[in-house]
Amino acid sequence: MAKSLKGSYQQLMERSKRLTVLKTAAGIIQWDMETKMPPKGVEQRSEQLSLLDLIAHREIVDPEIGALLDSIEKDRKYESLDELQKRNVHLYRKMYNEEAKLPDELVAATSKQATICVNVWKRAKAAKDFNMFRPELAKMIELREKAADIMMEVKGTKTPYDALLDAFEPGITADKISDIFGGMRKGLMGVMKKIEASGVKPDSELLTRRVKIDAQRKIGQMAMDFVKYDTTSKEAGGRLDETEHPFSTGYFDDVRITTHYHEDRWTSSLFSVLHESGHALYEQDIDQDWKWQPVGNACSYGIHESQSRFVENIVGRSPEFLEFMLPQLRKVCGPALKGVRLDRFVTAVNQVEASKIRIEADEVTYGLHIIIRFEIERDLFAGKVKVNELPQVWNEKYDKYLGVEIENDSEGVMQDTHWAGGSFGYFPSYALGNIYGGMFLRKMEKDVPEWREEVRKGNYVPVGTWLKDNVHSKGNMYDPADLVKHVTGKNVEIEPFIAYLKGKMGKIYGF
């Protein structure tokens, strides 16, 4: 490698480290806002985060970065760079080109509005009053529309919404998602019809028995210990806290998760802890040599969701895991699980029933929750839905797709925090994650056929090792569709996920 090229590349990686340090520091401040910050600190915190986001934006669009990228890409020795180095340059170029088009004032205003909007969302949700939330949400949507219009040109997308989608799932478009979701909806409806025809009616009453919060904290620790997400040792890189809406955040050696406890829905925290642990393990398992580099990040939000939902559902709701956990849960839960047999527990945990709340939806109906959100977002940014129409549109779609009646906006349009934070385009990643996870499972079952028996014995290592070696450690070396093909040898397809559901639910419901 020529000295000048080597020097320019090294400079670019040094700037990458500066940027990553800044962004991850802001992430911890964001975590503090959700977990520890006193209510009075919101306005002050909005100023802090706004300034940090502005500084990060200016760091990215510094003309020196553009000059470094030009120097590297135009160097006659450019082809001497290895695959990893070229990927780093590609990712930095993409980020630079996109950020350079965003005005400083728009970046700062969006960051500040996100902090304010999330805080208002919390209060409005508690009050079950969308009108409290609507003005701030309208401001956030207006800001995201401005950014989408700008990004549409630089990303070369056909619509503003496609530009937003690309930020979460590079290369995806609303048209592609519509095709995928159309096939997924057909497959899910087929499974649902078989379940309805089976006549089996699971008794899920045991899931609503009261379990004290302290007991749920012990259960959460058991779940984290099982998947090897370390929050207790002297070398721990994680921690668990409580928030209104569970999430994970962090980078390499400091990745934190949260959950929410409900005394009358005690399994909610168990599965949210497993879900967020899946996210955290992905972040912690990226190749340590790639720390501070663009490749040292997750591939996409969809791949991220594939890992969280893999741990939560494919492993966590498997009969094998539940068989391993039940004796321990009996000890912790006491009367709530007294006399409960394994078959009843497995059936209750995997019950398929239309519901109002996305994060507590079963594996089969979950995708319909995402389709609803995708269609609303798509129409919102196409000007077909107005902000004040959101509750009505939401409620109508829930009635149409899931046959449930929404009684108030807190269990309806305000149940998720994503829109308050400006994350339009995020929701499709959840369903794409299920589809990716189905493909990963099929490959893992060929590579590690004994994984279920190992989980039954309480051994997660074979699963965790396979995920780390095949997905986590690859970081951002590939775009999502390319990573899926690299791991499985196939293009993205829906069939493995639907086949997984048919096999699992067929055993539970007897079809």
MONORUR-V484404 format. One record per residue. N is the residue number from 0. PHI is phi in radians with two decimals (999 if undefined). D_LAST is the distance of its C-alpha to the last C-alpha in Angstrom with 1 decimal. Layout:
BEGIN
n->N phi->PHI d_last->D_LAST
n->N phi->PHI d_last->D_LAST
END
This chain:
BEGIN
n->0 phi->999 d_last->61.7
n->1 phi->-1.06 d_last->64.8
n->2 phi->-1.06 d_last->66.2
n->3 phi->-1.12 d_last->66.1
n->4 phi->-1.17 d_last->62.4
n->5 phi->-1.07 d_last->61.6
n->6 phi->-1.14 d_last->63.6
n->7 phi->-1.14 d_last->61.9
n->8 phi->-1.13 d_last->58.4
n->9 phi->-1.09 d_last->59.3
n->10 phi->-1.08 d_last->60.7
n->11 phi->-1.09 d_last->57.5
n->12 phi->-1.21 d_last->55.4
n->13 phi->-1.16 d_last->57.9
n->14 phi->-1.21 d_last->57.4
n->15 phi->-1.09 d_last->53.6
n->16 phi->-1.11 d_last->54.1
n->17 phi->-1.00 d_last->56.2
n->18 phi->-1.14 d_last->53.7
n->19 phi->-1.16 d_last->50.7
n->20 phi->-1.04 d_last->52.8
n->21 phi->-1.11 d_last->53.6
n->22 phi->-1.17 d_last->50.0
n->23 phi->-1.25 d_last->48.5
n->24 phi->-1.14 d_last->51.3
n->25 phi->-1.09 d_last->50.5
n->26 phi->-1.09 d_last->46.8
n->27 phi->-1.21 d_last->47.9
n->28 phi->-1.13 d_last->50.0
n->29 phi->-1.10 d_last->47.0
n->30 phi->-1.03 d_last->45.1
n->31 phi->-1.06 d_last->48.0
n->32 phi->-1.07 d_last->48.0
n->33 phi->-1.45 d_last->44.4
n->34 phi->-2.03 d_last->44.9
n->35 phi->-2.14 d_last->48.6
n->36 phi->-1.18 d_last->50.8
n->37 phi->-1.21 d_last->52.5
n->38 phi->-0.94 d_last->52.0
n->39 phi->-1.20 d_last->55.5
n->40 phi->-1.45 d_last->55.0
n->41 phi->-1.05 d_last->52.9
n->42 phi->-1.09 d_last->55.7
n->43 phi->-1.11 d_last->57.3
n->44 phi->-1.16 d_last->54.0
n->45 phi->-1.10 d_last->53.5
n->46 phi->-1.19 d_last->56.9
n->47 phi->-1.10 d_last->56.2
n->48 phi->-1.19 d_last->52.9
n->49 phi->-1.08 d_last->54.4
n->50 phi->-1.16 d_last->57.3
n->51 phi->-1.10 d_last->55.2
n->52 phi->-1.14 d_last->53.0
n->53 phi->-1.16 d_last->56.2
n->54 phi->-1.10 d_last->57.7
n->55 phi->-1.10 d_last->54.5
n->56 phi->-1.03 d_last->54.6
n->57 phi->-1.18 d_last->58.3
n->58 phi->-1.12 d_last->57.7
n->59 phi->-1.17 d_last->55.2
n->60 phi->-1.64 d_last->57.5
n->61 phi->-0.92 d_last->60.7
n->62 phi->-0.94 d_last->62.7
n->63 phi->-1.10 d_last->63.1
n->64 phi->-1.14 d_last->59.4
n->65 phi->-1.04 d_last->59.7
n->66 phi->-1.14 d_last->62.7
n->67 phi->-1.11 d_last->61.0
n->68 phi->-1.10 d_last->58.0
n->69 phi->-1.05 d_last->60.5
n->70 phi->-1.08 d_last->62.5
n->71 phi->-1.22 d_last->59.5
n->72 phi->-1.19 d_last->57.9
n->73 phi->-1.65 d_last->61.3
n->74 phi->-1.13 d_last->62.5
n->75 phi->-1.14 d_last->63.2
n->76 phi->-1.71 d_last->61.6
n->77 phi->-0.93 d_last->58.3
n->78 phi->-1.16 d_last->56.4
n->79 phi->-1.36 d_last->57.5
n->80 phi->-1.16 d_last->55.0
n->81 phi->-1.44 d_last->51.9
n->82 phi->-1.03 d_last->48.3
n->83 phi->-1.11 d_last->47.9
n->84 phi->-1.12 d_last->51.3
n->85 phi->-1.12 d_last->50.6
n->86 phi->-1.13 d_last->47.3
n->87 phi->-1.03 d_last->49.3
n->88 phi->-1.14 d_last->51.8
n->89 phi->-1.02 d_last->49.1
n->90 phi->-1.14 d_last->47.4
n->91 phi->-1.22 d_last->50.7
n->92 phi->-1.09 d_last->51.9
n->93 phi->-1.05 d_last->48.9
n->94 phi->-1.10 d_last->49.3
n->95 phi->-1.10 d_last->53.1
n->96 phi->-1.05 d_last->52.9
n->97 phi->-1.30 d_last->50.5
n->98 phi->-1.16 d_last->52.2
n->99 phi->-1.10 d_last->55.6
n->100 phi->-1.49 d_last->54.9
n->101 phi->-1.55 d_last->54.1
n->102 phi->-1.13 d_last->57.2
n->103 phi->-0.95 d_last->58.0
n->104 phi->-1.14 d_last->58.1
n->105 phi->-1.24 d_last->54.6
n->106 phi->-1.08 d_last->53.1
n->107 phi->-1.14 d_last->55.0
n->108 phi->-1.14 d_last->54.2
n->109 phi->-1.15 d_last->50.5
n->110 phi->-1.09 d_last->50.4
n->111 phi->-1.12 d_last->52.5
n->112 phi->-1.14 d_last->50.4
n->113 phi->-1.07 d_last->47.1
n->114 phi->-1.10 d_last->48.6
n->115 phi->-1.15 d_last->49.9
n->116 phi->-1.13 d_last->46.8
n->117 phi->-1.11 d_last->44.4
n->118 phi->-1.14 d_last->46.7
n->119 phi->-1.17 d_last->46.9
n->120 phi->-1.00 d_last->43.1
n->121 phi->-1.03 d_last->42.9
n->122 phi->-1.22 d_last->45.4
n->123 phi->-1.17 d_last->44.0
n->124 phi->-1.12 d_last->40.5
n->125 phi->-1.09 d_last->41.9
n->126 phi->-1.52 d_last->43.8
n->127 phi->0.97 d_last->40.9
n->128 phi->-2.31 d_last->43.4
n->129 phi->-1.11 d_last->42.7
n->130 phi->-1.09 d_last->46.3
n->131 phi->-1.15 d_last->47.5
n->132 phi->-1.54 d_last->45.4
n->133 phi->-0.92 d_last->45.8
n->134 phi->-1.06 d_last->49.3
n->135 phi->-1.24 d_last->48.6
n->136 phi->-1.12 d_last->45.3
n->137 phi->-1.06 d_last->47.3
n->138 phi->-1.13 d_last->49.7
n->139 phi->-1.13 d_last->47.1
n->140 phi->-1.10 d_last->45.5
n->141 phi->-1.06 d_last->49.0
n->142 phi->-1.16 d_last->49.6
n->143 phi->-1.22 d_last->46.4
n->144 phi->-1.13 d_last->47.2
n->145 phi->-1.09 d_last->50.6
n->146 phi->-1.14 d_last->49.1
n->147 phi->-1.11 d_last->46.5
n->148 phi->-1.07 d_last->49.2
n->149 phi->-1.21 d_last->51.2
n->150 phi->-1.16 d_last->48.3
n->151 phi->-0.99 d_last->47.2
n->152 phi->-1.25 d_last->50.4
n->153 phi->-1.26 d_last->50.5
n->154 phi->-1.46 d_last->46.8
n->155 phi->1.28 d_last->47.2
n->156 phi->-1.59 d_last->44.2
n->157 phi->-1.40 d_last->44.0
n->158 phi->-2.36 d_last->43.3
n->159 phi->-1.04 d_last->44.2
n->160 phi->-1.14 d_last->40.5
n->161 phi->-1.05 d_last->39.9
n->162 phi->-1.14 d_last->42.7
n->163 phi->-1.21 d_last->41.0
n->164 phi->-1.05 d_last->37.7
n->165 phi->-1.08 d_last->39.5
n->166 phi->-1.18 d_last->40.8
n->167 phi->-1.80 d_last->37.3
n->168 phi->-2.38 d_last->35.7
n->169 phi->-0.91 d_last->38.5
n->170 phi->1.60 d_last->38.2
n->171 phi->-1.54 d_last->35.4
n->172 phi->-2.31 d_last->36.1
n->173 phi->-1.07 d_last->34.7
n->174 phi->-1.12 d_last->34.1
n->175 phi->-1.11 d_last->32.1
n->176 phi->-1.12 d_last->30.0
n->177 phi->-1.03 d_last->29.5
n->178 phi->-1.12 d_last->28.1
n->179 phi->-1.11 d_last->25.8
n->180 phi->-1.20 d_last->24.6
n->181 phi->-1.08 d_last->24.1
n->182 phi->-1.18 d_last->21.7
n->183 phi->-1.14 d_last->20.0
n->184 phi->-1.04 d_last->19.8
n->185 phi->-1.07 d_last->18.1
n->186 phi->-1.15 d_last->15.5
n->187 phi->-1.13 d_last->15.0
n->188 phi->-1.11 d_last->14.9
n->189 phi->-1.11 d_last->12.1
n->190 phi->-1.14 d_last->9.9
n->191 phi->-1.07 d_last->11.4
n->192 phi->-1.13 d_last->10.7
n->193 phi->-1.13 d_last->6.9
n->194 phi->-1.13 d_last->7.6
n->195 phi->-1.11 d_last->10.3
n->196 phi->-1.26 d_last->8.7
n->197 phi->-1.18 d_last->6.5
n->198 phi->1.36 d_last->10.0
n->199 phi->-1.34 d_last->10.0
n->200 phi->-2.12 d_last->13.4
n->201 phi->-1.04 d_last->14.5
n->202 phi->-1.67 d_last->18.2
n->203 phi->-1.73 d_last->19.9
n->204 phi->-0.99 d_last->23.4
n->205 phi->-1.11 d_last->24.3
n->206 phi->-1.34 d_last->24.3
n->207 phi->-1.80 d_last->27.1
n->208 phi->-1.17 d_last->29.3
n->209 phi->-1.30 d_last->32.6
n->210 phi->-2.22 d_last->33.3
n->211 phi->-1.08 d_last->36.8
n->212 phi->-1.03 d_last->37.5
n->213 phi->-1.05 d_last->39.2
n->214 phi->-1.18 d_last->36.2
n->215 phi->-1.15 d_last->34.1
n->216 phi->-1.12 d_last->36.7
n->217 phi->-1.15 d_last->36.3
n->218 phi->-1.11 d_last->32.5
n->219 phi->-1.03 d_last->33.2
n->220 phi->-1.14 d_last->35.7
n->221 phi->-1.06 d_last->33.3
n->222 phi->-1.15 d_last->30.8
n->223 phi->-1.15 d_last->33.7
n->224 phi->-1.09 d_last->34.9
n->225 phi->-1.05 d_last->31.6
n->226 phi->-1.54 d_last->31.5
n->227 phi->1.20 d_last->35.3
n->228 phi->-1.59 d_last->36.4
n->229 phi->-1.51 d_last->39.8
n->230 phi->-2.16 d_last->41.4
n->231 phi->-2.17 d_last->43.6
n->232 phi->-1.38 d_last->45.6
n->233 phi->-1.19 d_last->49.0
n->234 phi->-1.82 d_last->47.4
n->235 phi->-1.07 d_last->44.7
n->236 phi->-2.03 d_last->43.9
n->237 phi->-2.45 d_last->41.7
n->238 phi->-2.76 d_last->41.7
n->239 phi->-2.12 d_last->39.5
n->240 phi->-2.32 d_last->40.8
n->241 phi->-1.93 d_last->39.7
n->242 phi->-2.49 d_last->39.6
n->243 phi->-1.13 d_last->38.3
n->244 phi->-2.20 d_last->35.8
n->245 phi->-1.00 d_last->34.6
n->246 phi->-2.76 d_last->35.9
n->247 phi->-2.27 d_last->37.2
n->248 phi->-2.75 d_last->40.5
n->249 phi->2.47 d_last->42.9
n->250 phi->-2.70 d_last->44.0
n->251 phi->0.86 d_last->43.9
n->252 phi->-1.63 d_last->45.6
n->253 phi->-2.50 d_last->45.1
n->254 phi->-2.17 d_last->41.6
n->255 phi->-1.98 d_last->40.8
n->256 phi->-2.24 d_last->37.7
n->257 phi->-2.37 d_last->37.3
n->258 phi->-2.55 d_last->34.9
n->259 phi->-2.34 d_last->35.0
n->260 phi->-1.78 d_last->34.6
n->261 phi->-2.24 d_last->33.3
n->262 phi->-1.07 d_last->33.9
n->263 phi->-1.72 d_last->31.2
n->264 phi->-2.47 d_last->28.6
n->265 phi->-1.17 d_last->29.3
n->266 phi->-1.34 d_last->26.3
n->267 phi->-0.99 d_last->27.5
n->268 phi->-1.25 d_last->30.4
n->269 phi->-1.01 d_last->28.4
n->270 phi->-1.37 d_last->26.2
n->271 phi->-1.24 d_last->29.1
n->272 phi->-1.13 d_last->31.1
n->273 phi->-1.08 d_last->28.6
n->274 phi->-1.03 d_last->28.3
n->275 phi->-1.20 d_last->32.1
n->276 phi->-1.11 d_last->32.6
n->277 phi->-1.06 d_last->30.6
n->278 phi->-1.06 d_last->33.1
n->279 phi->-1.10 d_last->36.0
n->280 phi->-1.10 d_last->35.2
n->281 phi->-1.01 d_last->35.1
n->282 phi->-1.08 d_last->38.6
n->283 phi->-1.35 d_last->39.9
n->284 phi->-1.65 d_last->38.7
n->285 phi->-1.11 d_last->40.4
n->286 phi->-0.84 d_last->43.2
n->287 phi->-1.07 d_last->46.1
n->288 phi->-1.18 d_last->48.6
n->289 phi->-1.70 d_last->47.4
n->290 phi->-1.00 d_last->48.2
n->291 phi->1.38 d_last->50.2
n->292 phi->-1.65 d_last->49.4
n->293 phi->-0.96 d_last->47.3
n->294 phi->-1.23 d_last->44.8
n->295 phi->-1.46 d_last->44.4
n->296 phi->-2.21 d_last->42.1
n->297 phi->-1.15 d_last->38.3
n->298 phi->-1.15 d_last->37.2
n->299 phi->-2.91 d_last->35.7
n->300 phi->-1.20 d_last->34.0
n->301 phi->-1.14 d_last->30.7
n->302 phi->-1.13 d_last->31.0
n->303 phi->-1.01 d_last->32.0
n->304 phi->-1.16 d_last->28.9
n->305 phi->-1.08 d_last->26.8
n->306 phi->-1.34 d_last->28.4
n->307 phi->-1.20 d_last->28.2
n->308 phi->-1.35 d_last->24.5
n->309 phi->-1.10 d_last->23.8
n->310 phi->-1.19 d_last->25.5
n->311 phi->-1.16 d_last->24.1
n->312 phi->-1.79 d_last->20.4
n->313 phi->-1.11 d_last->19.6
n->314 phi->-1.62 d_last->21.8
n->315 phi->-1.12 d_last->22.4
n->316 phi->-1.76 d_last->19.0
n->317 phi->-1.26 d_last->17.7
n->318 phi->-0.98 d_last->16.9
n->319 phi->-1.18 d_last->20.0
n->320 phi->-1.15 d_last->22.3
n->321 phi->-1.14 d_last->21.4
n->322 phi->-1.13 d_last->22.0
n->323 phi->-1.15 d_last->25.3
n->324 phi->-1.41 d_last->26.3
n->325 phi->-0.96 d_last->25.5
n->326 phi->-1.04 d_last->28.6
n->327 phi->-1.26 d_last->30.8
n->328 phi->-1.15 d_last->29.3
n->329 phi->-1.04 d_last->30.0
n->330 phi->-1.14 d_last->33.6
n->331 phi->-1.40 d_last->34.1
n->332 phi->-1.44 d_last->32.3
n->333 phi->1.12 d_last->33.8
n->334 phi->-1.00 d_last->32.9
n->335 phi->-1.08 d_last->30.1
n->336 phi->-2.12 d_last->27.8
n->337 phi->-1.08 d_last->29.5
n->338 phi->1.34 d_last->27.2
n->339 phi->-1.36 d_last->24.0
n->340 phi->-1.41 d_last->21.5
n->341 phi->-1.07 d_last->19.7
n->342 phi->-1.08 d_last->16.1
n->343 phi->-1.17 d_last->17.3
n->344 phi->-1.15 d_last->19.1
n->345 phi->-1.07 d_last->16.3
n->346 phi->-1.15 d_last->14.0
n->347 phi->-1.12 d_last->17.1
n->348 phi->-1.14 d_last->18.2
n->349 phi->-1.84 d_last->14.9
n->350 phi->-1.02 d_last->14.5
n->351 phi->-1.82 d_last->13.9
n->352 phi->-2.75 d_last->16.7
n->353 phi->-1.02 d_last->19.4
n->354 phi->-2.47 d_last->22.7
n->355 phi->-1.60 d_last->26.3
n->356 phi->-1.82 d_last->27.0
n->357 phi->-1.01 d_last->26.1
n->358 phi->-1.20 d_last->26.7
n->359 phi->-1.95 d_last->24.4
n->360 phi->-1.29 d_last->21.5
n->361 phi->-1.28 d_last->18.0
n->362 phi->-1.12 d_last->17.0
n->363 phi->-1.41 d_last->15.1
n->364 phi->-1.45 d_last->17.9
n->365 phi->-0.96 d_last->20.7
n->366 phi->-1.04 d_last->21.4
n->367 phi->-1.20 d_last->22.2
n->368 phi->-1.06 d_last->24.8
n->369 phi->-1.26 d_last->26.4
n->370 phi->-1.03 d_last->26.4
n->371 phi->-1.03 d_last->28.3
n->372 phi->-1.15 d_last->30.8
n->373 phi->-1.06 d_last->31.3
n->374 phi->-1.13 d_last->32.0
n->375 phi->-1.18 d_last->34.4
n->376 phi->-1.05 d_last->36.2
n->377 phi->-0.99 d_last->36.5
n->378 phi->-1.29 d_last->38.0
n->379 phi->-1.10 d_last->40.2
n->380 phi->-1.45 d_last->41.9
n->381 phi->-1.66 d_last->42.2
n->382 phi->1.37 d_last->44.1
n->383 phi->-1.58 d_last->41.7
n->384 phi->-2.29 d_last->41.0
n->385 phi->-1.70 d_last->43.7
n->386 phi->-1.01 d_last->43.6
n->387 phi->-1.23 d_last->44.2
n->388 phi->-1.60 d_last->41.3
n->389 phi->-0.97 d_last->38.7
n->390 phi->-1.04 d_last->37.6
n->391 phi->-1.15 d_last->37.2
n->392 phi->-1.08 d_last->35.3
n->393 phi->-0.99 d_last->33.0
n->394 phi->-1.10 d_last->32.3
n->395 phi->-1.16 d_last->31.7
n->396 phi->-1.21 d_last->29.2
n->397 phi->-1.17 d_last->27.2
n->398 phi->-1.19 d_last->27.2
n->399 phi->-1.23 d_last->26.2
n->400 phi->-1.52 d_last->23.5
n->401 phi->-2.09 d_last->22.1
n->402 phi->1.17 d_last->23.4
n->403 phi->-2.02 d_last->25.3
n->404 phi->-1.80 d_last->29.1
n->405 phi->-1.43 d_last->31.3
n->406 phi->-1.60 d_last->34.0
n->407 phi->-2.67 d_last->36.4
n->408 phi->-1.23 d_last->37.0
n->409 phi->-1.23 d_last->36.4
n->410 phi->-1.64 d_last->32.7
n->411 phi->-1.98 d_last->33.0
n->412 phi->-1.13 d_last->35.2
n->413 phi->-1.77 d_last->36.8
n->414 phi->-1.25 d_last->33.9
n->415 phi->-1.91 d_last->34.4
n->416 phi->-1.58 d_last->37.6
n->417 phi->-1.01 d_last->37.3
n->418 phi->-1.19 d_last->39.2
n->419 phi->-1.07 d_last->41.9
n->420 phi->-1.48 d_last->42.5
n->421 phi->1.51 d_last->42.7
n->422 phi->-1.52 d_last->39.5
n->423 phi->-1.36 d_last->38.6
n->424 phi->1.81 d_last->36.4
n->425 phi->-1.35 d_last->34.7
n->426 phi->-0.92 d_last->31.4
n->427 phi->-0.98 d_last->29.9
n->428 phi->-1.05 d_last->30.1
n->429 phi->-1.09 d_last->27.4
n->430 phi->-1.25 d_last->24.7
n->431 phi->-1.06 d_last->26.4
n->432 phi->-1.06 d_last->26.1
n->433 phi->-1.07 d_last->22.4
n->434 phi->-1.17 d_last->22.5
n->435 phi->-1.04 d_last->25.2
n->436 phi->-1.06 d_last->23.3
n->437 phi->-1.08 d_last->20.3
n->438 phi->-1.23 d_last->22.9
n->439 phi->-1.11 d_last->24.8
n->440 phi->-1.06 d_last->21.8
n->441 phi->-1.02 d_last->21.1
n->442 phi->-1.21 d_last->24.8
n->443 phi->-1.11 d_last->25.1
n->444 phi->-1.14 d_last->22.4
n->445 phi->-1.32 d_last->24.6
n->446 phi->-1.39 d_last->27.7
n->447 phi->-2.28 d_last->26.7
n->448 phi->-1.09 d_last->23.8
n->449 phi->-1.57 d_last->24.8
n->450 phi->-1.07 d_last->24.4
n->451 phi->-1.15 d_last->21.5
n->452 phi->-1.14 d_last->23.4
n->453 phi->-1.17 d_last->26.5
n->454 phi->-1.10 d_last->25.0
n->455 phi->-1.00 d_last->23.9
n->456 phi->-1.49 d_last->27.6
n->457 phi->1.59 d_last->28.7
n->458 phi->-1.89 d_last->29.9
n->459 phi->-1.57 d_last->29.2
n->460 phi->-0.94 d_last->32.0
n->461 phi->-1.01 d_last->30.1
n->462 phi->-1.17 d_last->27.9
n->463 phi->-1.04 d_last->31.0
n->464 phi->-1.18 d_last->33.2
n->465 phi->-1.11 d_last->30.9
n->466 phi->-1.09 d_last->30.6
n->467 phi->-1.11 d_last->34.4
n->468 phi->-1.19 d_last->35.4
n->469 phi->-1.67 d_last->33.2
n->470 phi->-2.11 d_last->33.1
n->471 phi->-0.99 d_last->35.3
n->472 phi->-1.15 d_last->38.4
n->473 phi->-1.38 d_last->38.5
n->474 phi->0.86 d_last->39.5
n->475 phi->-1.93 d_last->40.6
n->476 phi->-1.25 d_last->41.5
n->477 phi->-2.37 d_last->39.2
n->478 phi->-1.22 d_last->37.9
n->479 phi->-0.97 d_last->34.2
n->480 phi->-1.10 d_last->33.0
n->481 phi->-1.23 d_last->35.4
n->482 phi->-1.12 d_last->34.2
n->483 phi->-1.02 d_last->30.6
n->484 phi->-1.21 d_last->31.9
n->485 phi->-1.07 d_last->34.2
n->486 phi->-1.38 d_last->31.4
n->487 phi->-1.81 d_last->28.7
n->488 phi->1.41 d_last->30.8
n->489 phi->-2.29 d_last->28.9
n->490 phi->-1.27 d_last->29.5
n->491 phi->-1.04 d_last->27.4
n->492 phi->-2.48 d_last->24.0
n->493 phi->-1.51 d_last->20.9
n->494 phi->-0.93 d_last->18.3
n->495 phi->-1.06 d_last->18.2
n->496 phi->-1.19 d_last->17.4
n->497 phi->-1.14 d_last->14.6
n->498 phi->-1.10 d_last->13.2
n->499 phi->-1.04 d_last->13.7
n->500 phi->-1.13 d_last->11.8
n->501 phi->-1.07 d_last->8.7
n->502 phi->-1.14 d_last->9.1
n->503 phi->-1.21 d_last->10.1
n->504 phi->-1.23 d_last->7.9
n->505 phi->-1.06 d_last->4.7
n->506 phi->-1.22 d_last->6.9
n->507 phi->-1.32 d_last->8.3
n->508 phi->-1.74 d_last->5.9
n->509 phi->1.27 d_last->3.8
n->510 phi->-2.16 d_last->0.0
END
